[in-house]
Amino acid sequence: MITAVLDAGVPVGWVTGDEVYGADSGLRDDLEHQRIGYVLAVGCDRRVHVNDGRTLVRVDGLADRIPATEWQLHNCGPGAEGPRDYLWVWITSSPR
C-alpha cells in the first residue's frame, strides 16, 4: 500500500508502519532511495548492524546499550487509556 502511494506520486514527507512493513527491506530501500523519512516497527528478535556495520545485535538488546540520558520523551497524542508517551532515541543502523 505504501509503495502504491509513492508510485502514484502522492507527496509524502515521512512514513510510519507496523512490524509487517518494518520487515520489508525493499520498502526501507525504496524510502531511503527517495529520501523519505520513516519509522517502522520491527520484531524484537530483528538483528541490525551498528558501529558502522561492525557489530550485529538484536534490537531488544540494543536499547539496553543506550545511556538513559540519550532517550527523549515524546507524546504521540491522546490514546484510549490516556496520553501516548514514548521514549525515543536516534541511532544509525543497517538491517542487513
FIGU-542062 format. One line per 10 residues: number of its first residue (from 1); their letters; for each residue x, y, z of N, C-alpha, C, CB. Coordinates in Angstrom, 3 decimals, always signed. Glycine has a CB too. Layout:
BEGIN
NUM) A) X,Y,Z,X,Y,Z,X,Y,Z,X,Y,Z | ...
***
This chain:
BEGIN
1) MITAVLDAGV) +0.813,-1.183,+0.000,+0.000,+0.000,+0.000,+0.871,+1.267,+0.000,-0.933,-0.013,+1.201 | +1.930,+1.280,+0.816,+2.793,+2.455,+0.871,+3.475,+2.669,-0.476,+3.844,+2.308,+1.991 | +3.967,+1.602,-1.071,+4.622,+1.707,-2.368,+3.656,+2.223,-3.426,+5.193,+0.353,-2.789 | +2.402,+1.795,-3.390,+1.402,+2.261,-4.356,+1.188,+3.768,-4.226,+0.066,+1.515,-4.154 | +1.174,+4.261,-3.001,+1.013,+5.702,-2.780,+2.212,+6.448,-3.358,+0.855,+6.016,-1.266 | +3.408,+5.944,-3.094,+4.609,+6.590,-3.620,+4.637,+6.545,-5.138,+5.860,+5.929,-3.055 | +4.278,+5.390,-5.710,+4.258,+5.245,-7.164,+3.228,+6.160,-7.818,+3.972,+3.803,-7.538 | +2.154,+6.479,-7.089,+1.107,+7.356,-7.619,+1.513,+8.828,-7.572,-0.186,+7.154,-6.842 | +2.666,+9.107,-6.952,+3.140,+10.478,-6.913,+2.534,+11.327,-5.814,+2.878,+11.116,-8.204 | +1.883,+10.702,-4.849,+1.319,+11.451,-3.722,+2.480,+12.030,-2.921,+0.401,+10.537,-2.817
11) PVGWVTGDEV) +2.459,+13.346,-2.640,+3.560,+13.929,-1.865,+3.584,+13.357,-0.449,+3.434,+15.467,-1.815 | +4.739,+12.868,-0.039,+4.899,+12.223,+1.266,+6.132,+12.810,+1.943,+5.023,+10.666,+1.124 | +5.965,+13.261,+3.179,+7.097,+13.775,+3.932,+7.781,+12.700,+4.752,+6.653,+14.890,+4.831 | +6.993,+11.741,+5.255,+7.526,+10.660,+6.058,+6.492,+9.545,+6.142,+7.919,+11.159,+7.468 | +6.928,+8.386,+6.613,+6.081,+7.191,+6.631,+6.234,+6.492,+7.983,+6.451,+6.220,+5.458 | +5.141,+5.961,+8.496,+5.202,+5.083,+9.655,+4.549,+3.759,+9.287,+4.509,+5.729,+10.894 | +4.945,+2.696,+9.958,+4.341,+1.402,+9.681,+4.581,+0.421,+10.808,+4.877,+0.839,+8.389 | +3.751,-0.602,+10.849,+3.878,-1.629,+11.875,+4.953,-2.638,+11.499,+2.542,-2.338,+12.093 | +5.025,-3.719,+12.259,+6.083,-4.716,+12.087,+6.050,-5.392,+10.716,+5.975,-5.764,+13.165 | +4.869,-5.499,+10.116,+4.777,-6.095,+8.777,+5.570,-5.247,+7.783,+3.290,-6.218,+8.324
21) YGADSGLRDD) +5.380,-3.926,+7.834,+6.119,-3.035,+6.948,+7.599,-2.984,+7.338,+5.510,-1.624,+6.980 | +7.886,-3.038,+8.636,+9.263,-2.990,+9.104,+10.088,-4.181,+8.659,+9.286,-2.902,+10.589 | +9.435,-5.301,+8.393,+10.152,-6.496,+7.935,+10.458,-6.462,+6.438,+9.341,-7.738,+8.257 | +9.938,-5.463,+5.741,+10.092,-5.374,+4.291,+11.326,-4.545,+3.940,+8.829,-4.760,+3.648 | +12.443,-5.221,+3.707,+13.681,-4.499,+3.398,+13.574,-3.725,+2.091,+14.853,-5.468,+3.325 | +12.786,-4.219,+1.148,+12.597,-3.497,-0.110,+11.921,-2.153,+0.109,+11.776,-4.334,-1.079 | +10.955,-2.107,+1.021,+10.284,-0.846,+1.332,+11.269,+0.130,+1.952,+9.091,-1.080,+2.279 | +12.061,-0.343,+2.899,+13.060,+0.543,+3.510,+14.020,+1.077,+2.461,+13.840,-0.196,+4.609 | +14.472,+0.214,+1.555,+15.373,+0.650,+0.487,+14.715,+1.715,-0.383,+15.799,-0.545,-0.376 | +13.443,+1.502,-0.749,+12.722,+2.473,-1.575,+12.605,+3.816,-0.866,+11.327,+1.944,-1.930
31) LEHQRIGYVL) +12.252,+3.782,+0.409,+12.104,+5.025,+1.163,+13.430,+5.764,+1.263,+11.556,+4.740,+2.561 | +14.504,+5.035,+1.519,+15.812,+5.674,+1.613,+16.246,+6.229,+0.266,+16.853,+4.685,+2.134 | +15.990,+5.472,-0.802,+16.346,+5.937,-2.143,+15.608,+7.232,-2.493,+16.030,+4.851,-3.184 | +14.349,+7.325,-2.065,+13.549,+8.510,-2.352,+13.709,+9.594,-1.284,+12.089,+8.126,-2.476 | +14.607,+9.332,-0.313,+14.907,+10.292,+0.754,+13.657,+10.665,+1.559,+15.534,+11.554,+0.162 | +12.857,+9.653,+1.866,+11.652,+9.830,+2.677,+11.944,+9.254,+4.063,+10.396,+9.131,+2.014 | +11.744,+10.075,+5.090,+11.953,+9.618,+6.451,+10.925,+8.566,+6.832,+11.894,+10.790,+7.420 | +11.305,+7.682,+7.742,+10.359,+6.641,+8.151,+10.634,+6.165,+9.566,+10.419,+5.462,+7.188 | +9.578,+5.665,+10.186,+9.647,+4.949,+11.454,+8.834,+3.683,+11.243,+9.103,+5.818,+12.677 | +9.510,+2.546,+11.237,+8.850,+1.263,+11.012,+9.165,+0.336,+12.186,+9.304,+0.625,+9.657
41) AVGCDRRVHV) +8.137,-0.266,+12.739,+8.333,-1.210,+13.838,+9.036,-2.458,+13.320,+6.981,-1.581,+14.497 | +9.816,-3.069,+14.193,+10.465,-4.334,+13.855,+10.290,-5.289,+15.028,+11.982,-4.126,+13.520 | +10.378,-6.564,+14.753,+10.299,-7.570,+15.802,+11.487,-7.469,+16.734,+10.221,-8.965,+15.202 | +11.294,-7.829,+18.002,+12.369,-7.693,+18.987,+13.566,-8.584,+18.671,+11.846,-8.018,+20.370 | +13.362,-9.634,+17.865,+14.472,-10.510,+17.526,+15.204,-10.098,+16.248,+13.973,-11.911,+17.383 | +14.796,-8.973,+15.663,+15.484,-8.455,+14.465,+16.912,-8.099,+14.820,+14.747,-7.214,+13.880 | +17.834,-8.437,+13.964,+19.240,-8.085,+14.173,+19.608,-6.935,+13.237,+20.171,-9.319,+13.932 | +20.363,-5.987,+13.779,+20.810,-4.840,+12.992,+22.300,-4.635,+13.210,+20.019,-3.559,+13.370 | +22.937,-4.054,+12.208,+24.347,-3.707,+12.308,+24.464,-2.298,+12.875,+25.053,-3.814,+10.924 | +25.337,-2.131,+13.851,+25.650,-0.823,+14.415,+27.167,-0.658,+14.388,+25.083,-0.672,+15.875
51) NDGRTLVRVD) +27.653,+0.483,+14.863,+29.108,+0.756,+14.873,+29.679,+0.660,+13.464,+29.849,-0.235,+15.812 | +29.054,+1.388,+12.545,+29.487,+1.398,+11.142,+29.499,-0.001,+10.542,+30.874,+2.017,+11.022 | +28.536,-0.823,+10.958,+28.396,-2.156,+10.400,+29.265,-3.215,+11.045,+28.691,-2.110,+8.973 | +30.035,-2.844,+12.065,+30.977,-3.793,+12.675,+30.326,-4.727,+13.683,+32.090,-3.041,+13.350 | +29.163,-4.326,+14.249,+28.567,-5.106,+15.328,+27.132,-5.466,+14.974,+28.616,-4.329,+16.660 | +26.798,-6.746,+15.064,+25.444,-7.225,+14.801,+24.769,-7.518,+16.144,+25.461,-8.502,+13.883 | +23.638,-6.844,+16.406,+22.940,-7.014,+17.683,+21.446,-7.156,+17.461,+23.223,-5.831,+18.620 | +20.779,-7.827,+18.401,+19.321,-7.878,+18.399,+18.802,-6.534,+18.883,+18.786,-9.044,+19.293 | +17.687,-6.080,+18.316,+17.167,-4.768,+18.700,+16.687,-4.732,+20.142,+16.036,-4.372,+17.783 | +16.228,-5.866,+20.686,+15.783,-5.829,+22.073,+16.961,-5.669,+23.034,+15.002,-7.097,+22.409
61) GLADRIPATE) +18.146,-6.055,+22.636,+19.329,-5.833,+23.454,+19.969,-4.488,+23.196,+20.330,-6.918,+23.213 | +19.713,-3.919,+22.052,+20.301,-2.633,+21.689,+19.854,-1.522,+22.632,+19.934,-2.275,+20.256 | +18.595,-1.514,+22.989,+18.074,-0.462,+23.866,+18.833,-0.419,+25.188,+16.578,-0.678,+24.128 | +19.234,-1.581,+25.687,+19.961,-1.633,+26.957,+21.345,-1.004,+26.858,+20.088,-3.070,+27.423 | +21.876,-0.906,+25.660,+23.226,-0.353,+25.467,+23.227,+1.174,+25.359,+23.855,-0.949,+24.215 | +22.061,+1.762,+25.225,+21.973,+3.212,+25.035,+21.818,+3.885,+26.393,+20.786,+3.584,+24.097 | +22.684,+4.851,+26.707,+22.591,+5.521,+28.009,+21.216,+6.180,+28.215,+23.700,+6.577,+28.136 | +20.726,+6.122,+29.434,+19.413,+6.680,+29.762,+19.315,+8.158,+29.400,+19.121,+6.493,+31.243 | +20.434,+8.883,+29.458,+20.419,+10.314,+29.159,+20.157,+10.611,+27.684,+21.731,+10.934,+29.569 | +20.303,+9.605,+26.816,+20.098,+9.796,+25.379,+18.622,+9.720,+24.979,+20.888,+8.758,+24.606
71) WQLHNCGPGA) +17.792,+9.081,+25.811,+16.386,+8.888,+25.470,+15.606,+10.178,+25.668,+15.776,+7.763,+26.314 | +14.667,+10.460,+24.755,+13.819,+11.642,+24.835,+12.357,+11.209,+24.879,+14.077,+12.595,+23.635 | +11.589,+11.813,+25.786,+10.172,+11.506,+25.914,+9.378,+12.376,+24.948,+9.689,+11.718,+27.370 | +8.545,+11.750,+24.129,+7.686,+12.473,+23.187,+6.261,+11.945,+23.309,+8.207,+12.325,+21.721 | +5.312,+12.860,+23.245,+3.904,+12.488,+23.283,+3.390,+12.335,+21.869,+3.072,+13.531,+24.056 | +2.693,+11.251,+21.622,+2.163,+10.965,+20.284,+0.657,+11.193,+20.222,+2.488,+9.523,+19.880 | +0.122,+11.937,+21.174,-1.302,+12.256,+21.160,-2.079,+11.425,+22.160,-1.869,+12.050,+19.778 | -3.345,+11.744,+22.285,-4.179,+11.025,+23.252,-4.491,+9.610,+22.780,-5.479,+11.786,+23.500 | -4.582,+8.706,+23.717,-4.957,+7.329,+23.416,-6.202,+6.946,+24.190,-3.808,+6.367,+23.742 | -6.695,+5.770,+23.971,-7.907,+5.301,+24.640,-7.726,+5.230,+26.156,-8.308,+3.931,+24.101
81) EGPRDYLWVW) -6.491,+5.029,+26.612,-6.228,+4.909,+28.042,-5.375,+6.047,+28.562,-5.555,+3.593,+28.340 | -5.374,+7.172,+27.865,-4.599,+8.331,+28.300,-3.549,+8.713,+27.278,-3.939,+8.055,+29.637 | -2.631,+9.602,+27.677,-1.599,+10.068,+26.747,-0.720,+8.912,+26.261,-0.729,+11.142,+27.414 | -0.296,+9.018,+25.013,+0.622,+8.020,+24.443,+2.022,+8.615,+24.446,+0.191,+7.597,+22.986 | +2.722,+8.401,+25.555,+4.082,+8.897,+25.702,+5.056,+7.774,+25.385,+4.324,+9.451,+27.128 | +6.062,+8.093,+24.578,+7.055,+7.103,+24.180,+8.452,+7.686,+24.348,+6.824,+6.645,+22.720 | +9.394,+6.831,+24.692,+10.791,+7.222,+24.729,+11.406,+6.913,+23.369,+11.555,+6.491,+25.876 | +12.140,+7.890,+22.824,+12.754,+7.748,+21.505,+14.236,+8.060,+21.615,+12.071,+8.677,+20.461 | +14.990,+7.416,+20.763,+16.411,+7.718,+20.624,+16.782,+7.525,+19.160,+17.290,+6.811,+21.562 | +17.671,+8.346,+18.670,+18.104,+8.276,+17.270,+19.386,+7.471,+17.193,+18.312,+9.698,+16.668
91) ITSSPR) +19.384,+6.424,+16.361,+20.610,+5.668,+16.089,+20.702,+5.464,+14.585,+20.627,+4.289,+16.852 | +21.884,+5.210,+14.120,+22.092,+4.848,+12.727,+22.386,+3.356,+12.693,+23.255,+5.684,+12.074 | +21.627,+2.651,+11.870,+21.814,+1.201,+11.803,+21.601,+0.733,+10.382,+20.853,+0.468,+12.764 | +21.924,-0.526,+10.171,+21.666,-1.164,+8.903,+21.061,-2.524,+9.186,+22.957,-1.281,+8.051 | +19.866,-2.817,+8.677,+19.212,-4.085,+8.989,+19.821,-5.287,+8.292,+17.778,-4.001,+8.635 | +20.782,-5.119,+7.487,+21.348,-6.220,+6.719,+22.356,-6.990,+7.479,+21.956,-5.726,+5.478
***
